[in-house]
């Protein structure tokens, strides 16, 4: 995992404009031995091509592909501008993260950083703190709650099972494998009957052995009956904070609307979306899948091109990296799209709901086929 040192952080900086800010960042990258002289021209050129403003007061200037050979070592320099820098289109950057990356290494770095920066409260702290150590720990996520684990890899469908105990053991074992629970949790969960929520949906958890918040579920290939009760899906939670309750809230809404059957027909990505976001009825949704062919995936420039394409339409559009976590992201948020960590060859699923959904998906496909500003 990328590590950030206090030496990479510059507090209380001031600049007359964003070009001045970029030159300061580039000079720091050069002084730190990350890039050779001349990389600054690539950073300024990149900014002319497309804005590197992510949102929430954060900008991530970096070079063009033509200046990638000037990168000596992947790394960043972080500048805090408490008074703010006008970044164009009424956007103000308070934290500027200059990036040097030789290939797609920066995607992992960006995914790590944007996970933290997507939190509005954290961004406000970044702009105001007078401690380099606090800014460093905020960027590294050390001051935020442990990440809630729930992704498509924790969802098992078409399980060959005809008993609850089998589903309980599978779920508990999966949570133990990712370090969310210990053996005390496994023993307790397996020894007790899960709670029947109705409509074939069951829930299990334990007050014992919870290490980190996480969720996992198993869905048998064929629903079965146990003691006269239908079993079609088992959700198991590890709870150390309030984060898993959001999953229960989405599940509760489905149950109250008598629409839990949507969980029984969706694929893993669809199940994840239903339990982590508002998803319109299938009859109101259109989906399309496209493969990203850009050599360096969805870095800032093609990511911006994709988001700008999506913003042309009124429909609500989410983007899911089928080769990533499987969690849907708001297609209008550059920060969230970049945080998907999309690399060359990754499959993206676009889900659209609205009057112009069909046109939107067609345009998105065309934009991706044309290379999102980087050539087909």
N, C-alpha and C positions, 0 to 999 in steps of 0.2 A: 504494500500500500504506500502511496505517495506520502512523504513526510515533509513538513514545513518547519523551518527553524526561525527563531526570532531575527536572525541576520537577514532573512528574506523580507522583513516587514519594515515599512517606513511610515511612521506616524506623523500626523500634523503637517503634511506636505501642502504646498500651495502652487497653483499654476494659473497662467492667464487664460488658457483655453485648452481644448482637448489635445491639440497638436503638441503643445508644451508638455502636457501631462504624459503623452506617449513618448516624447523624447526623453523625459526623466526616467520613465520605466525602462526604455531601451538601454539607456546608459547604465542603469543598475544591472540589467541582464548581462551586459558586456563586462562590467566590472566584476561580476560574480563568476565569470568564465563560462556562462551559458551559451553566449553567441559571439560571433565575430563582428567586427566593425562592418556597418552596412546593413545589418538586420533592421535597423530603425526605418530604412526606406521601405522595406517590406511591410512593416507595421503600419506606416502612414498610407501606403498603397492599399492595404487591406481595408483600412477605414474608409477610403474613397469608394471601394467596391460595395461595401455594405457595413452598416453600423455594427459594432461589436458590443453594443449595450444589451445586457441580458434582462434587466428589470430589477426592481427592488434596490435601486441605487448602485448596481454593480455593472462594471464594464470589463471585458476581457480582451484587450488588444493583443494581436499576435500577427506573425508574418504571413506572407503569401507562399504558395507552393514553390514559387521561383526562388525564394530566399531560404528555403528549408535546408539547403546545403550549408548555410551559415550557422546552423544550430550545432553546438558542440556537445551539449548535454541537456537533456530535458529538465526543465525546472520553471519556477515562477518567481516573480518579484511583486510584492503586494504594497501598494501605495494607498494611504488613507488621506483623503482630501476633505476635512471637516466642513469647509465652506461650500463644497460641491463644485463640480465641473459641468458646464453645459455640454451635453453630448449630442445635441441635435434633436429636433422634433419635440422640444419641451421636456426632454429627459435630462435628469441630473444624476451624475455619478459621484458617489462619495467614497467608494472603494474601487480601485483599478488594479486588476490582476493581469500583469503582463506575462504571457505564456511563450515559452520556447519549446518546440517539440519537433523531432525529426521525422516522425511518421504519424500514426494514429495513436501514439502513446498518450496524447493529451485528452483523448476521449475518456480514459479511465480517470484521469485527474479531474476533468470537468464533471464527470458523474459524481465523484466523491464530493467536490466542492459545491455543486449545485444542489445536492441533497441538503446541505446546510443552508445555503443562500436562499433557498425557496421559502424559508421561514421568515416572514416579515419582521418578527420581533428580533431575530438574530441579526438581520440586516441593519436594523436601527442601532443595535449595540455595536456593530462593526464600525458604524459611522461616528459614534460618540466616544468609544473607549479611549483612554489615554494610556493603556497598558498593552505593550507588544505581546506579552504572554497571554493576556486575555484574548486579544484578537487572534493569535495563533490557535489557541484552544477552541475558540468559536469556529474558526474555519475548518479545523480538523474534526469537529463534532464531539469534542471531549466534554463540552458543557451541556450538550443536549441529551435527551433521554436515549437509551439504547434503541436501536432501530427495531421496529416491529416487523417480525419475519412472517410474511404471508405472500407467496408468489406461486406461479404455476407449477413449480417443482414440488410444492407441498400439497398438490392436489392430485389424487389418484382416482382415475375413472375406470370403469369396466373391470372392477376388481372381482376376481373369482372367489366369492364368499357367500355363505348362506347362514352366517351367524353373527350376532353383534360382537361377540368376543373376538372374532377374527378382525373385524374393523377396528375395535378398540386397541388391539395389540399392534396393528399396522400403524395407526395414528400415533400411539404413544412412542413406538419405536422410531418413527420419523422425527418426532420432536426431540427425542433423546439424541438422535444422530446429529442434529444441528446445534446441540448444546443448549437447548431451551429448557430442558428438564433433566432430572436425574432419576436414578432407579426407584427412589421413593415415590415419585410421581407415577412411574410406569406401574409399579405394584398396586398402588391405590386405585388408579384408573381402571385397571383390568379387573380388580376385585369388586367393583361396584357397577350396577346397571346404569347406563346413560339415561338422560332425561328425554322423554318423548315430547317433542314440541308440536307434533301433529303433521299431517300431510306427508308422512314418511320421513320427516327430518328429525334427527336425534342430536343431542349435545352432550359432550362429556368434558369434565375438567377435574381438577383436584386442588386442594389447599396445601398439598404436600409437594415438595421438590420442584417448585417453579423457579427457574433461573433467569429467564428472559421471556418477554411477551412474544407469543407466536401463535399461529393458527394453522391447522392442517385439516384436510377432510378426505374421506374415502367414499366412493359411490359404487355399489356393487353393479356388476354387469346386468343383473336382473334383480329387481326388488323382491324381497322375500318377507314372510311373516314369522315373527317370533312371539310366542305366547299370545297369538291372536292380534298382534300389532304389526303394522306395515313398517318395514325398514328399507329406505331407499337412499339414505345419505347420513353419514355421521360426521359432525364437525367437532373437533377437539381443540380446546384452547389451553395455552399456558399463559398465566396472567401474573404480571409483576407491576403493572401500572394500568392506566385507563385506556391505552391504545386498542386492545382487543374489543372493547365495548362498541367501537364504531362498526365492527363487523356484525355484532349482535343487533345493533340498531337497524342495519340494512336488512338482516335476516328477519327481524321482527316485522318490518314493513311489508316484506313479501308474504309472510304468514298471515298478517292481518288482512291483506288484500286477497287472500286465498290464491296466491300466485306462486307458491313455492315450487310448483311444477316446472317453472322456468329453470330452476337449478338442476332439474333432473334430465333436461334435454340439451343444455348448453355444453360446449367443449370447455376445456380447462380455463382458457383465457376468458370465455364468457362467464363461467362461474365466478372467477376472480373479479371480473367487472361488476357483477351483480352484488357481490358482498363488499365492495369497496367504493362504489359510486352509484349515482342515479343512472339507470339504464332504461331508455324508453322501451315500449312494447316492441316485440320483433316485427310486427306488422308496420311499425312506423320507422323502422331502421333499414338502412342500406349499408352493406359492407363491401369492401374491396381490399385485395391484398396485392402488394407490389414489392419487388426486390430492389434494394438500394445497390446501385452499381458504381457509385462514386468511390474512387480509389481509397480515399481516407474517411469514408463513411459520412455521417452527418455532423461535421464540425460546424463552426459558426456560420460560414458563408452559405453552404447548401441548406443548413438548418433554417437560416433566415429566409431563404428563397421558398422553402416549403411552408413556413409559417405565413409568409406574405401571400402565398397562393391560397391558403386556407382562409385567411382573413377577408378575402374578396367575397365570401359567401355568407349568407345569414344562418345557414344550418349549423347546429352544434356538431362538432367533429372531434373525435378522440383518435389518438394514435397509440397503437400497441406494438411493441417490439416482440414478435413471436419467438425470436431467438435470444431474448433477454429475460427480464423478470416476468413478463406477461401482464404487467399492470398497465391499465390505460392512462394516457396523459392528455391533458387539454391541448388540442392542436394549435390553439392561439397563443400559447405560452412558449417562447423560444427557450426559456430556461428549462422548462419541463421536457421539451422535445430533445434538447441537447443532452439532458440527464438520462435519456433512454439508452445512451451508450451504443448507438447504431453504428455498426461497421459494414464494410463492403460485404455484400452477400446476405445481409440480414433481411428477413421478411417482415414487412410492416403491414398491420391490419388497420384500415381506416374505417371507422364507423360513423355514419352521418345520419342526422335526424333533422328534417326540415323540408321546406318547399323546394329548395334548390339542391337537395342532397345528391340526386343523380348527376347533375351537372358538375357539382363540386368534386365528386369522386372521379369523374372522367378527367377533369382538369388537373387534379392531383396526379393521376396516372400519367398524363401527358408531360407534366412538369418533371416527374421522376425519370421518365424515358428520355427526356432532353438533357438530363444531367443536373438539374437544379442549379443552373448558372455556371456549371463547370464543363459543359459539353457532354454529348451522349457517349 
